[in-house]
Amino acid sequence: MENTKDLTEHTSRAERKRRDSFGMFDGYDSCSEDTSSSSSSDESEEEVAPLPSSLPIIKNNGQVYTYPDGKSGMATCEMCGMVGVRDAFYSKTKRFCSVSCSRSYSSNSKKASILARLQVAGKPPTKKAKVLQKQPLVAKLAAYAQYQATLQNQAKTKAAAVPVEGFSWGNYINSNSFTAAPVTCFKHAPMGTCWGDISEGVRVEVPNADCSLPTKVFWIAGIVKLAGYNALLRYEGFENDSSLDFWCNVCGSDIHPVGWCATSGKPLVPPRTIQHKYTNWKAFLVKRLTGAKTLPPDFSQKVSESMQYPFKTSMRVEVVDKTHLCRTRVAVVESVIGGRLRLVYEESEDKTDDFWCHMYSPLIHHIGWSRSIGHRFKRSDITKKQDGHFDAPPHLFMKVKEVDAAGEWFKEGMKLEAIDPLNLSAICVATIRKVLADGYLMIGIDGSEAADGSDWFCYHATSPSIFPVGFCEINMIELTPPRGYAKLPFKWFDYLRETDSIAAPVKLFNKEVPNHGFHVGMKLEAVDLMEPRLVCVATVTRIIHRLLRIHFDGWEDEYDQWVDCESPDLYPVGWCQLTGYQLQPPAPQSSRDSQSSSSKQKKKAKSQQYKGHKKMTSLQLKEELLDGEEYSFLQGASDQESNGSASYYIKQEP
């Protein structure tokens, strides 16, 4: 009653307090109902323009989960995010939709992360955190503002929009009815392993752009379509009207779970276009949100945590020498963007001699790696580490699978098929030139090797970029024969006999195929590995088991690249916007015609040397080819095949 008296006696103060108490979690109401149940809080120090009294508003009493009467309303399950009628929820506190969710919450780490969101002034969760919602609204907002500031300091580049003139993922996907690879396909990307069941139909609270008020207000929207991190949203109340649909990044700072406005004191106002449709917005929202799902309460915290990267500037690593692929050099981390590292070779005085790669790339290693496995290494002219530089800890680097080289193993001179690191659109005839320690192999591409072996490339035995003899024929991929080889069409059996060599045993290759989730036609953002500083708009055009054919939109097919499904150089749609990286849009027609890019010219020159070769015909292998063992080849995988374990070969037992 005190609040009612205060509001009656002090009109100007009441206007400000109305502004502070607007929000929706469970206290749905309309402006025509009694406004005396506004939240009791200290007067805000910031003067806010009053909202028009005729505007439909959703307000509550500043308490979580209740109507102004404190007895009934809507609630959101703190475990699964389900929105429903509060009275139907489990336990006295009505925090969970079922016994199962209550038990799950108590038994896992979510409890700690939820309490962490309520901590005050950065202190460990205490009893005060549990009763924070009972404090005055100003105190609540101050605590929440401090929490948000902490998250923003931890990830300054979060949701930084990188404008690309003339290109919009949303328009690109809508106008062509494209589909994008889901975030769950990219385990190395932010939220890749904790995306959950975010899908079409999930409700969120977003800024209301269809409003002429001087203050920032919000409204509820539903996800109509997902494209990677990006979601096409439609405001509640528009039904089948798509006129105000808009795209945004789900991981952006303006996207919140249902209930955020209520707990943070933000106004929830219907869009101007549909204000006339309903007189009781409370009843409308109760009906629309019953049974609906929203983002987890700790979603923004998970986004922030998934964008923390262990590599720091000034760390020293060993990385492949881009001028001599057969060796490594010392480089220093100059910058980290979204897990991608800009490495500057240690001897570069002006810091222009650099190399880009992801922190999980197989091309970087800890200091001392080359010596430990017998890999060639270029010693630096710098004999002493520069001030501030320090070696990156070995545990930060991607671990390779352990192999047993004690028994039958790869030997120098064995033949195989391998992706050419200098022409990633081609799988070529190759030879093992040297066997290193810990399962590493030095591979050379037949017919195009430098006399000094400077273009040999290091692949691990479990690498998805090397294949047994016959892989291309079985899977209907064009095999690139050695340059200058005149006996066409190429036949492996004839070539092995002519070169007096043997094929590497099939059983030594990695034949695991994960359930990756990719399908032909899916859009994504992919690194141009021939110019690895560039991340481009791309499409999956072929799928062979775990091998993906990546096409760069707007460019000719000869620039396509074969990439593994778990490559850290592939990202969901919206990754560049989320991390602040620059996205390269599809090449315009003029660029495609002129071929003006120097990097593309280099790739074209490289690919020209292979032109004129015809596609392989049937493979003729005899018993002696595989050391007396008989193998039958599986039918090539369809381009539509994307998931499931598979074997390239099936051994026939006698």
Disulfide bonds with the S-S distance in Angstrom:
none
